Amino acid sequence: MNVVEGTNIASVAQLPHTMGILAHARLSILDLSPAGHQPMQYKGHWISYNGEIYNFLEVRAELESLGHQFHSKTDTEVLLKGYLTWGNKVLDKLKGMFAFVIYHPESGHVFCARDRIGMKPFYYVKTDRGFLFASNVKSLILSQLYKASPNWEGLHLGLSFEGVLRPMTAFQNVWMLSPGYYMEGPVSKLKPVQYWDFPVGETLDISASEAKERLEEIICESVKATLISDVEVATLMSGGIDSTLMSAVASKLSPKIQAFTLSFDSTLSAKNEVQLASDVAQRYPIKHHIKEVNEQDLFESFEEMAKVSEEPVGNLEPHFPIAQMIAQHKLKVLLNGLGPDELLLGYGFAVKLAKYWPFIKWLAPLQSLMPNKGIFRKVHSLATRNPFALYCDLFSPNLFGKNRVFNTNVLPKIPNSYEAMTAHFPDYTQFADPYQAISYAHMKVYIGTHHNHTADQFLMQFGIEGRFPYLYESFVDFCFRLPAKYKIANGVGKVLIRDVASGYIPKACITSRKQGFHLPELEFVSSKSRHKLYEKIKALQKRDIVNPDLIADVLEKGHRSITGARQILYLANLELWHAVFIDSQCRDL
């Protein structure tokens, strides 16, 4: 059987015995010389690898102590020789983000793996012509070994989770290797195996002062690790706590670092955080760049966003204009502040949960007397600390509510989001507290399904590698096991990182209302050019795949609320997605 890999194919290596092909487009970050080119070969084993192993020098030193010699300064060579030394246990030694395949043509043996948090993508499909894998679905389709068709169940669940629930994708028979999983063996027997999961049920015994000191150390350690590069590294500084703290720490380790911030003209939004970001930049040796986005910018890039995303979504992706901006400055690496809201409970509903949790605990002994539906179901969910019920009930409502989106001719039965989550993830119940359960579901779904996908797809489209200091192994492990009292206190979330940040950034950055990193969607769909979006939705209507009553309602009322705006964006994106990936099979890209 064939093994085929591709990202944006730039170079192709035909392996011995014509048993497989590895194709790789390299974004050179470490060792820019030809010695780092991929696919890379050692003792008959070939590797194609996407990502960065931040601790590769430590692993390399251990391998050198065992007698290995190295011909490059890359983490790729370390990964390949590490696998040949330790087998799949090499994964336990790695700190970083990665998706890779190691292939031995003579035996047909394959080893592929994805990092713990899922920061780098790994799509695959098995056909009668072989096992195909890639960093994006376009490569699978353009190989002409796979013909794209919609996965309607996955698309429906994507409405609940802001991205298709992994390991499913928007495409029938295409799968995403889940974070923390590997596959090993002959192609015919490849099955996902979990090698890592969050430390469920574990809680640190630590004082407040020790916790603050340790968190600051870990943030500095994580930023330092993600700065490793042979090219210049920049930061994304939106103006919120996490990105400004990250940028401040990075500037101390890398003076004159460049930081990038989005701004919006007055017709789009009055909710700019530019001044907050500028205040931080003035405190530190930071070279600050600001890009103002206007309505015309958004309409010019809207269709391109849909093509890059590879999944229909109900939002405008802010990483697109950021990536454009950074590419214009010819930079290749960007630090991103994603993570603390999910690990340290920065969302408002978690604060509400903390407020009502004593009452829920009081009700818990009576749960057997209550019906398992409506508000009582939420009490059941809270009392049993089930992460999936917590997530579905408290955080992730369907974008279209209870309305049927897809017609029965494409999706006869509407899948249940809670049942889907319990089918795809281990159903743990032994969490330290409900807040740890929420973090678990957030990291598995919101980070692993939505954020990692969009950030990587849009940045890599412009040849930029996104790195996430707050998703570094040490930070994730510490924050996940941190007692809830250091996450939420006195009606405020992320209290510990706020304490750390107070020593680095202005008070206004810490006390300002959370805005999130997003583009002004309501203003966009309410603008004078919204007829362009409506044209896409009317084209979708002719396909007879979406409930016509729902489409009519969205066209009439969608521009009046943020939920309606996201419904408009989703339906327009669904039409674009169908036209590009299903109708034309990517031929027009």
KANOR-V298795 format. One record per residue. N is the residue number from 1. RES is the residue in three letters. PHI is phi in radians with two decimals (NA if undefined). OMEGA is omega in radians with two decimals (none if undefined). Layout:
N|RES|PHI|OMEGA + N|RES|PHI|OMEGA
This chain:
1|MET|NA|-3.14 + 2|ASN|-1.53|2.99 + 3|VAL|-2.05|-3.06 + 4|VAL|-2.19|3.09 + 5|GLU|-2.29|3.05 + 6|GLY|-2.77|2.90 + 7|THR|-1.96|2.87 + 8|ASN|-1.77|-2.86 + 9|ILE|-1.13|3.13 + 10|ALA|-2.08|3.12 + 11|SER|-2.44|-3.07 + 12|VAL|-2.25|3.05 + 13|ALA|-2.01|3.07 + 14|GLN|-1.50|-3.06 + 15|LEU|-1.41|-3.12 + 16|PRO|-0.99|3.06 + 17|HIS|1.13|3.14 + 18|THR|0.85|-3.13 + 19|MET|-1.46|-3.11 + 20|GLY|-3.03|3.12 + 21|ILE|-2.30|2.97 + 22|LEU|-1.99|3.09 + 23|ALA|-2.20|-3.02 + 24|HIS|-2.55|3.00 + 25|ALA|-1.89|-2.98 + 26|ARG|-1.57|2.92 + 27|LEU|-1.76|-2.98 + 28|SER|-1.34|3.13 + 29|ILE|-2.07|3.10 + 30|LEU|-2.00|-3.11 + 31|ASP|0.90|-3.05 + 32|LEU|-1.36|-3.08 + 33|SER|-1.35|3.08 + 34|PRO|-1.02|3.13 + 35|ALA|-1.09|-3.13 + 36|GLY|-1.67|-3.09 + 37|HIS|-1.12|3.09 + 38|GLN|-2.18|-0.04 + 39|PRO|-1.07|-3.11 + 40|MET|-1.93|-3.05 + 41|GLN|-2.16|3.03 + 42|TYR|-2.69|3.12 + 43|LYS|0.91|3.06 + 44|GLY|1.40|3.10 + 45|HIS|-1.84|-3.11 + 46|TRP|-1.99|3.14 + 47|ILE|-2.21|2.92 + 48|SER|-2.18|-2.90 + 49|TYR|-2.44|3.12 + 50|ASN|-2.13|3.09 + 51|GLY|2.42|3.09 + 52|GLU|-2.49|2.99 + 53|ILE|-1.71|-3.00 + 54|TYR|-1.20|-3.14 + 55|ASN|-1.78|-3.04 + 56|PHE|-1.13|3.12 + 57|LEU|-1.16|3.08 + 58|GLU|-1.17|3.13 + 59|VAL|-1.15|3.11 + 60|ARG|-1.07|3.14 + 61|ALA|-1.06|3.11 + 62|GLU|-1.15|3.11 + 63|LEU|-1.17|3.10 + 64|GLU|-1.12|3.11 + 65|SER|-1.16|3.10 + 66|LEU|-1.64|3.05 + 67|GLY|1.83|3.14 + 68|HIS|-1.30|3.01 + 69|GLN|-2.00|-3.06 + 70|PHE|-2.13|-3.09 + 71|HIS|-1.90|3.09 + 72|SER|-2.45|3.07 + 73|LYS|-1.92|-3.05 + 74|THR|-1.74|2.99 + 75|ASP|-1.35|3.11 + 76|THR|-1.06|-3.14 + 77|GLU|-1.12|3.10 + 78|VAL|-1.11|-3.14 + 79|LEU|-1.10|-3.11 + 80|LEU|-1.11|-3.12 + 81|LYS|-1.26|3.07 + 82|GLY|-1.14|3.12 + 83|TYR|-1.15|-3.13 + 84|LEU|-1.19|3.11 + 85|THR|-1.62|-3.00 + 86|TRP|-1.99|-3.09 + 87|GLY|1.16|-3.09 + 88|ASN|-1.18|3.08 + 89|LYS|-1.21|3.06 + 90|VAL|-1.05|-3.12 + 91|LEU|-1.07|-3.13 + 92|ASP|-1.20|-3.08 + 93|LYS|-1.63|-2.98 + 94|LEU|-1.59|2.97 + 95|LYS|-2.12|-3.11 + 96|GLY|2.78|3.12 + 97|MET|-2.20|-3.05 + 98|PHE|-2.86|2.91 + 99|ALA|-2.54|-3.04 + 100|PHE|-2.69|2.99 + 101|VAL|-2.31|2.97 + 102|ILE|-2.01|-2.97 + 103|TYR|-2.23|3.08 + 104|HIS|-1.97|-3.03 + 105|PRO|-1.02|-3.05 + 106|GLU|-1.10|-3.12 + 107|SER|-1.71|-3.05 + 108|GLY|1.37|-3.10 + 109|HIS|-1.37|-3.13 + 110|VAL|-2.18|2.98 + 111|PHE|-2.29|3.12 + 112|CYS|-2.34|-3.06 + 113|ALA|-2.67|3.09 + 114|ARG|-2.27|-3.06 + 115|ASP|-1.11|-2.98 + 116|ARG|-1.11|-3.05 + 117|ILE|-1.72|3.12 + 118|GLY|1.45|-3.11 + 119|MET|-1.36|3.08 + 120|LYS|-2.01|-3.02 + 121|PRO|-1.45|3.06 + 122|PHE|-2.58|3.08 + 123|TYR|-1.63|3.06 + 124|TYR|-2.62|3.10 + 125|VAL|-2.58|3.05 + 126|LYS|-1.88|3.09 + 127|THR|-2.21|3.10 + 128|ASP|-1.22|3.11 + 129|ARG|-1.80|3.06 + 130|GLY|2.41|-3.13 + 131|PHE|-1.88|-3.12 + 132|LEU|-1.94|3.05 + 133|PHE|-2.53|-3.08 + 134|ALA|-2.86|3.07 + 135|SER|-1.45|3.06 + 136|ASN|-2.62|-3.08 + 137|VAL|-1.28|3.13 + 138|LYS|-0.93|-3.10 + 139|SER|-1.13|3.10 + 140|LEU|-1.11|-3.12 + 141|ILE|-1.19|-3.09 + 142|LEU|-1.20|3.06 + 143|SER|-1.17|-3.09 + 144|GLN|1.12|3.02 + 145|LEU|-1.67|3.09 + 146|TYR|-2.38|3.07 + 147|LYS|-1.82|-3.04 + 148|ALA|-1.28|2.99 + 149|SER|-2.53|-3.04 + 150|PRO|-1.27|2.95 + 151|ASN|-1.79|-2.99 + 152|TRP|-1.17|3.09 + 153|GLU|-1.13|3.11 + 154|GLY|-1.09|3.13 + 155|LEU|-1.11|3.12 + 156|HIS|-1.13|-3.14 + 157|LEU|-1.13|3.08 + 158|GLY|-1.07|3.10 + 159|LEU|-1.22|3.13 + 160|SER|-1.46|-2.99 + 161|PHE|-2.04|-3.14 + 162|GLU|1.01|3.11 + 163|GLY|2.95|-3.07 + 164|VAL|-1.12|-3.05 + 165|LEU|-1.16|-3.14 + 166|ARG|-1.27|0.23 + 167|PRO|-1.53|3.08 + 168|MET|-1.22|3.02 + 169|THR|-2.34|3.10 + 170|ALA|-1.33|-3.04 + 171|PHE|-2.02|3.12 + 172|GLN|-1.08|3.08 + 173|ASN|1.28|3.02 + 174|VAL|-1.78|-3.09 + 175|TRP|-2.11|3.02 + 176|MET|-1.92|3.04 + 177|LEU|-1.08|-3.04 + 178|SER|-1.24|3.07 + 179|PRO|-0.99|3.12 + 180|GLY|1.33|-3.13 + 181|TYR|-2.14|2.99 + 182|TYR|-2.38|3.00 + 183|MET|-2.31|-3.06 + 184|GLU|-2.63|3.08 + 185|GLY|2.26|3.04 + 186|PRO|-1.20|-3.05 + 187|VAL|-0.95|-3.07 + 188|SER|-1.17|-3.08 + 189|LYS|-2.04|-3.11 + 190|LEU|-1.21|3.07 + 191|LYS|-2.43|-3.14 + 192|PRO|-1.13|3.09 + 193|VAL|-2.23|-3.13 + 194|GLN|-1.43|3.10 + 195|TYR|-1.95|-3.12 + 196|TRP|-2.67|2.97 + 197|ASP|-2.62|3.14 + 198|PHE|-1.14|-3.12 + 199|PRO|-1.30|-3.07 + 200|VAL|-1.08|3.08 + 201|GLY|1.48|-3.13 + 202|GLU|-1.54|3.13 + 203|THR|-2.34|3.13 + 204|LEU|-1.33|2.99 + 205|ASP|-1.71|-2.97 + 206|ILE|-2.59|3.12 + 207|SER|-1.40|-3.13 + 208|ALA|-1.08|-3.12 + 209|SER|-1.18|3.11 + 210|GLU|-1.16|-3.13 + 211|ALA|-1.11|3.13 + 212|LYS|-1.11|-3.14 + 213|GLU|-1.09|-3.12 + 214|ARG|-1.19|3.13 + 215|LEU|-1.11|3.12 + 216|GLU|-1.09|3.11 + 217|GLU|-1.06|-3.09 + 218|ILE|-1.20|3.10 + 219|ILE|-1.07|3.12 + 220|CYS|-1.11|3.11 + 221|GLU|-1.10|-3.09 + 222|SER|-1.19|3.12 + 223|VAL|-1.12|3.13 + 224|LYS|-1.05|-3.13 + 225|ALA|-1.09|-3.07 + 226|THR|-1.42|3.05 + 227|LEU|-1.50|-3.08 + 228|ILE|-1.10|-3.06 + 229|SER|-3.07|2.99 + 230|ASP|-1.73|3.04 + 231|VAL|-2.25|-3.08 + 232|GLU|-1.21|3.13 + 233|VAL|-1.97|3.12 + 234|ALA|-2.08|3.09 + 235|THR|-2.22|2.98 + 236|LEU|-1.66|-3.06 + 237|MET|-2.10|-3.06 + 238|SER|-1.33|-3.09 + 239|GLY|2.12|3.09 + 240|GLY|-1.39|-3.07 + 241|ILE|-1.02|-2.95 + 242|ASP|-1.14|-3.08 + 243|SER|-1.26|3.13 + 244|THR|-1.27|3.08 + 245|LEU|-1.09|3.11 + 246|MET|-1.01|-3.12 + 247|SER|-1.18|3.11 + 248|ALA|-1.10|3.12 + 249|VAL|-1.12|-3.13 + 250|ALA|-1.07|-3.11 + 251|SER|-1.19|3.09 + 252|LYS|-1.27|-3.14 + 253|LEU|-1.52|-3.12 + 254|SER|-2.40|-3.09 + 255|PRO|-0.97|-3.12 + 256|LYS|1.24|3.09 + 257|ILE|-1.07|-3.14 + 258|GLN|-1.63|3.13 + 259|ALA|-2.14|-3.03 + 260|PHE|-2.17|-3.09 + 261|THR|-2.35|3.04 + 262|LEU|-1.59|3.04 + 263|SER|-2.25|3.14 + 264|PHE|-2.23|3.12 + 265|ASP|-1.26|-2.97 + 266|SER|-1.11|3.14 + 267|THR|-1.32|-3.10 + 268|LEU|-1.74|-3.04 + 269|SER|-2.85|3.02 + 270|ALA|-1.86|-3.02 + 271|LYS|-1.78|3.12 + 272|ASN|-1.30|3.02 + 273|GLU|-1.90|-3.05 + 274|VAL|-1.07|-3.09 + 275|GLN|-1.11|3.11 + 276|LEU|-1.09|3.12 + 277|ALA|-1.11|-3.13 + 278|SER|-1.12|3.12 + 279|ASP|-1.08|3.11 + 280|VAL|-1.20|-3.13 + 281|ALA|-1.03|-3.14 + 282|GLN|-1.27|-3.14 + 283|ARG|-1.37|-2.95 + 284|TYR|-2.20|3.07 + 285|PRO|-1.32|-3.11 + 286|ILE|-2.07|3.03 + 287|LYS|-1.63|-2.95 + 288|HIS|-1.73|3.10 + 289|HIS|-2.11|-3.14 + 290|ILE|-2.16|3.09 + 291|LYS|-2.06|3.09 + 292|GLU|-1.57|3.14 + 293|VAL|-1.83|3.09 + 294|ASN|-2.11|-3.08 + 295|GLU|-1.02|-3.12 + 296|GLN|-1.10|3.10 + 297|ASP|-1.00|-3.08 + 298|LEU|-1.16|-3.14 + 299|PHE|-1.20|3.13 + 300|GLU|-1.19|-3.08 + 301|SER|-1.83|-3.03 + 302|PHE|-1.03|-3.11 + 303|GLU|-1.17|3.11 + 304|GLU|-1.15|3.09 + 305|MET|-1.02|-3.12 + 306|ALA|-1.10|3.14 + 307|LYS|-1.18|-3.11 + 308|VAL|-1.28|-3.03 + 309|SER|-1.06|-3.09 + 310|GLU|1.19|3.04 + 311|GLU|-2.46|3.08 + 312|PRO|-1.18|-3.11 + 313|VAL|-2.31|-3.13 + 314|GLY|-1.80|3.12 + 315|ASN|-2.73|2.96 + 316|LEU|-1.70|-3.02 + 317|GLU|-1.56|-3.08 + 318|PRO|-1.20|3.12 + 319|HIS|-1.19|3.13 + 320|PHE|-1.17|3.12 + 321|PRO|-1.15|3.08 + 322|ILE|-1.12|-3.14 + 323|ALA|-1.12|3.07 + 324|GLN|-1.00|-3.10 + 325|MET|-1.10|-3.10 + 326|ILE|-1.22|3.11 + 327|ALA|-1.09|3.10 + 328|GLN|-1.11|3.09 + 329|HIS|-1.60|3.06 + 330|LYS|1.04|3.07 + 331|LEU|-1.80|-3.03 + 332|LYS|-2.06|-3.05 + 333|VAL|-2.31|-3.09 + 334|LEU|-2.34|3.02 + 335|LEU|-1.46|-3.07 + 336|ASN|-2.15|-3.05 + 337|GLY|-1.56|-3.12 + 338|LEU|-1.21|2.97 + 339|GLY|2.35|-3.05 + 340|PRO|-1.07|3.12 + 341|ASP|-1.06|-3.11 + 342|GLU|-1.42|-3.07 + 343|LEU|-1.50|-3.09 + 344|LEU|-2.04|2.97 + 345|LEU|1.08|3.11 + 346|GLY|-1.64|-3.10 + 347|TYR|-1.57|-3.03 + 348|GLY|-1.06|-3.09 + 349|PHE|-1.17|3.10 + 350|ALA|-1.19|3.08 + 351|VAL|-1.13|3.10 + 352|LYS|-1.13|3.10 + 353|LEU|-1.06|3.13 + 354|ALA|-1.07|-3.13 + 355|LYS|-1.16|-3.02 + 356|TYR|-1.72|-3.07 + 357|TRP|-1.06|3.09 + 358|PRO|-0.99|3.12 + 359|PHE|-1.20|3.12 + 360|ILE|-1.09|3.13 + 361|LYS|-1.10|3.12 + 362|TRP|-1.15|-3.13 + 363|LEU|-1.38|-3.01 + 364|ALA|-0.89|-3.13 + 365|PRO|-1.08|-3.09 + 366|LEU|-1.67|-2.99 + 367|GLN|-1.10|-3.14 + 368|SER|-1.15|-3.14 + 369|LEU|-1.60|-3.06 + 370|MET|-1.80|3.07 + 371|PRO|-1.18|-3.10 + 372|ASN|-1.56|3.10 + 373|LYS|-2.74|3.13 + 374|GLY|1.01|-3.13 + 375|ILE|-1.09|-3.14 + 376|PHE|-1.22|3.07 + 377|ARG|-1.11|3.12 + 378|LYS|-1.12|3.09 + 379|VAL|-1.10|3.06 + 380|HIS|-0.98|-3.09 + 381|SER|-1.06|-3.12 + 382|LEU|-1.18|-3.07 + 383|ALA|-1.15|-3.12 + 384|THR|-1.55|3.10 + 385|ARG|1.03|3.11 + 386|ASN|-1.38|-3.01 + 387|PRO|-1.15|-3.05 + 388|PHE|-1.35|3.06 + 389|ALA|-1.16|3.08 + 390|LEU|-1.00|-3.07 + 391|TYR|-1.15|-3.09 + 392|CYS|-1.16|-3.09 + 393|ASP|-1.37|-2.98 + 394|LEU|-1.77|-2.95 + 395|PHE|-2.12|-2.85 + 396|SER|-2.09|3.06 + 397|PRO|-1.25|3.09 + 398|ASN|-1.10|-3.10 + 399|LEU|-0.97|-3.13 + 400|PHE|-1.86|3.11 + 401|GLY|1.10|-3.12 + 402|LYS|-1.60|-3.14 + 403|ASN|-1.21|3.03 + 404|ARG|-1.28|-3.12 + 405|VAL|-1.59|-3.07 + 406|PHE|-1.65|3.13 + 407|ASN|-1.15|-3.10 + 408|THR|-1.14|3.13 + 409|ASN|-1.24|3.08 + 410|VAL|-1.94|3.14 + 411|LEU|-2.47|-3.06 + 412|PRO|-1.04|-3.09 + 413|LYS|-2.09|3.14 + 414|ILE|-1.31|-3.14 + 415|PRO|-1.23|3.12 + 416|ASN|-1.54|-3.05 + 417|SER|-1.14|3.12 + 418|TYR|-1.13|3.12 + 419|GLU|-1.10|3.12 + 420|ALA|-1.13|3.13 + 421|MET|-1.13|-3.13 + 422|THR|-1.18|3.10 + 423|ALA|-1.33|-3.03 + 424|HIS|-1.68|-3.12 + 425|PHE|-2.20|3.09 + 426|PRO|-1.02|-3.05 + 427|ASP|-1.60|3.12 + 428|TYR|-1.24|3.02 + 429|THR|-2.22|-3.04 + 430|GLN|-1.64|3.08 + 431|PHE|-1.41|3.13 + 432|ALA|-1.13|3.14 + 433|ASP|-2.90|-3.10 + 434|PRO|-1.14|-3.13 + 435|TYR|-1.25|3.05 + 436|GLN|-1.15|3.09 + 437|ALA|-1.11|3.11 + 438|ILE|-1.11|3.11 + 439|SER|-1.05|3.14 + 440|TYR|-1.05|-3.13 + 441|ALA|-1.14|3.08 + 442|HIS|-0.98|-3.07 + 443|MET|-1.19|3.14 + 444|LYS|-1.28|-2.98 + 445|VAL|-1.83|-3.02 + 446|TYR|-1.17|3.08 + 447|ILE|-1.36|-3.03 + 448|GLY|-1.17|-3.11 + 449|THR|-1.66|-2.97 + 450|HIS|-1.75|-2.95 + 451|HIS|-1.11|-3.12 + 452|ASN|-1.07|-3.14 + 453|HIS|-1.09|-3.06 + 454|THR|-1.18|-3.12 + 455|ALA|-1.06|-3.09 + 456|ASP|-1.19|-3.09 + 457|GLN|-1.06|-3.05 + 458|PHE|-1.34|3.11 + 459|LEU|-1.22|-3.11 + 460|MET|-1.19|3.05 + 461|GLN|-1.01|-3.14 + 462|PHE|-1.82|3.10 + 463|GLY|1.23|-3.11 + 464|ILE|-2.16|3.10 + 465|GLU|-1.66|3.07 + 466|GLY|-1.53|3.09 + 467|ARG|-2.17|-2.96 + 468|PHE|-2.27|-3.12 + 469|PRO|-1.00|-3.11 + 470|TYR|-1.39|3.01 + 471|LEU|-1.90|3.06 + 472|TYR|-1.14|-3.01 + 473|GLU|-0.91|-3.08 + 474|SER|-1.12|-3.13 + 475|PHE|-1.16|-3.13 + 476|VAL|-1.07|-3.10 + 477|ASP|-1.09|-3.12 + 478|PHE|-1.16|-3.06 + 479|CYS|-1.19|-3.13 + 480|PHE|-1.14|-3.10 + 481|ARG|-1.61|-3.10 + 482|LEU|-1.21|3.10 + 483|PRO|-1.02|-3.06 + 484|ALA|-1.04|-3.10 + 485|LYS|-1.13|3.09 + 486|TYR|-1.65|3.11 + 487|LYS|-1.80|-3.14 + 488|ILE|-2.24|3.10 + 489|ALA|-2.68|3.08 + 490|ASN|0.96|3.09 + 491|GLY|1.31|-3.13 + 492|VAL|-2.23|3.10 + 493|GLY|-1.65|3.12 + 494|LYS|0.95|-3.01 + 495|VAL|-1.13|-3.07 + 496|LEU|-1.21|3.14 + 497|ILE|-1.25|3.02 + 498|ARG|-1.12|3.11 + 499|ASP|-1.10|3.12 + 500|VAL|-1.12|-3.08 + 501|ALA|-1.13|-3.11 + 502|SER|-1.06|3.10 + 503|GLY|-1.56|-3.04 + 504|TYR|-2.20|-2.98 + 505|ILE|-2.19|-3.13 + 506|PRO|-1.04|-3.12 + 507|LYS|-1.03|-3.12 + 508|ALA|-1.05|3.10 + 509|CYS|-1.17|-3.07 + 510|ILE|-1.45|-3.05 + 511|THR|-1.64|-3.11 + 512|SER|-1.17|-3.13 + 513|ARG|-1.17|3.14 + 514|LYS|-1.10|3.12 + 515|GLN|-1.95|-3.10 + 516|GLY|1.38|-3.12 + 517|PHE|-1.72|-3.12 + 518|HIS|-2.65|3.10 + 519|LEU|-1.68|-3.08 + 520|PRO|-1.31|-3.00 + 521|GLU|-1.22|-3.12 + 522|LEU|-1.10|3.12 + 523|GLU|-1.11|-3.14 + 524|PHE|-1.12|-3.08 + 525|VAL|-1.39|3.09 + 526|SER|-1.68|-3.06 + 527|SER|-1.32|-3.10 + 528|LYS|-1.15|-3.10 + 529|SER|-1.70|-3.04 + 530|ARG|-1.15|3.12 + 531|HIS|-1.04|3.11 + 532|LYS|-1.16|3.07 + 533|LEU|-1.22|-3.12 + 534|TYR|-1.11|3.10 + 535|GLU|-1.07|3.11 + 536|LYS|-1.14|-3.11 + 537|ILE|-1.16|3.10 + 538|LYS|-1.15|3.06 + 539|ALA|-1.18|3.09 + 540|LEU|-1.09|-3.12 + 541|GLN|-1.00|-3.11 + 542|LYS|-1.25|-3.10 + 543|ARG|-1.35|-3.13 + 544|ASP|1.07|3.07 + 545|ILE|-2.03|-3.11 + 546|VAL|-2.06|3.11 + 547|ASN|-0.89|-3.08 + 548|PRO|-1.13|3.11 + 549|ASP|-1.15|3.12 + 550|LEU|-1.15|3.12 + 551|ILE|-1.05|-3.14 + 552|ALA|-1.06|-3.13 + 553|ASP|-1.16|3.14 + 554|VAL|-1.17|3.13 + 555|LEU|-1.09|-3.11 + 556|GLU|-1.43|-2.95 + 557|LYS|-2.04|-2.96 + 558|GLY|-0.99|-3.05 + 559|HIS|-1.40|-3.06 + 560|ARG|-1.66|-3.10 + 561|SER|-2.59|-3.13 + 562|ILE|-1.17|3.09 + 563|THR|-1.11|3.10 + 564|GLY|-1.08|3.12 + 565|ALA|-1.07|-3.14 + 566|ARG|-1.24|3.03 + 567|GLN|-1.15|3.08 + 568|ILE|-1.03|-3.12 + 569|LEU|-1.09|-3.13 + 570|TYR|-1.11|-3.09 + 571|LEU|-1.13|3.08 + 572|ALA|-1.13|3.11 + 573|ASN|-1.16|3.13 + 574|LEU|-1.10|3.09 + 575|GLU|-1.13|3.13 + 576|LEU|-1.09|3.13 + 577|TRP|-1.05|-3.11 + 578|HIS|-1.12|-3.13 + 579|ALA|-1.14|-3.05 + 580|VAL|-1.35|-2.97 + 581|PHE|-1.66|-3.10 + 582|ILE|-1.72|-3.11 + 583|ASP|-1.15|-3.03 + 584|SER|-1.69|-3.14 + 585|GLN|0.91|3.07 + 586|CYS|1.19|-3.09 + 587|ARG|-1.17|-3.08 + 588|ASP|-1.64|-3.13 + 589|LEU|-1.33|none
